[in-house]
Amino acid sequence: MSKRPIVRFGDPVLVSPTAPVTRFDDHTRKLVGDLLDTVDEPGHAGVAAPQIGVGLRVFSYRVDGRTGYVINPEITELSEEVQDDEEGCLSVPGLWFPTRRAMHATVRGVDLRNEPVEVSGSGLMARALQHETDHLDGIVYLDRLDKEARRQALREVRRSDWFLPAEAPAPSALPSAFGGTGPAH
């Protein structure tokens, strides 16, 4: 397995909903291994398959000493209590914005044996579970910001040294992030 480079904001894979994993074979084992190797870096709380350029429904996490992965995750529980802490994203390096998330979250999915698995957590773990599941649904955390914060974030993205305008998706591909009529998150 190997650590994989992180796809940056502007790549269409980040705004495309992922396909469910249907084959539990060597390819899937390698993908999970790569996700676990990639999340095993300081400052990485989670890595979703689209962040390494793969459009499949898998993510890894590493929070508070807990490391793992979930295949075909679905959020099954969100608390009514919320947190508004700063959130960042490996695909949007250097930018942190207060992002509203549930304080507690639970996801259910399967492991490499296609056996049920459930991961729950509060605080940072809940944030990571929600953030990574969003990636699998084609949602970048910038889409969850209020209108003014999103505008500010996109200005900062455009000024960043890592963003290449040629990589920018067409406005129709990311309508909410560019002030259009996309999902209100």
ABEGO torsion letter per residue (X at the ends): XBBBBBBBBGBAAAABBBBBBABBBAAAAAAAAAAAAAABBBGBABBBAAAAGBABBBBBBBBGGBBBBBBGBBBABBBABBBABBBBBAABBGBBBBBBBBABBBBBBBBAAGBBBBBBBBEAAAAAAAAAAAAAAGBBAAAABBAAAAAAAAAAAAABAABBAAABBBAAABAAAAGBABBBX
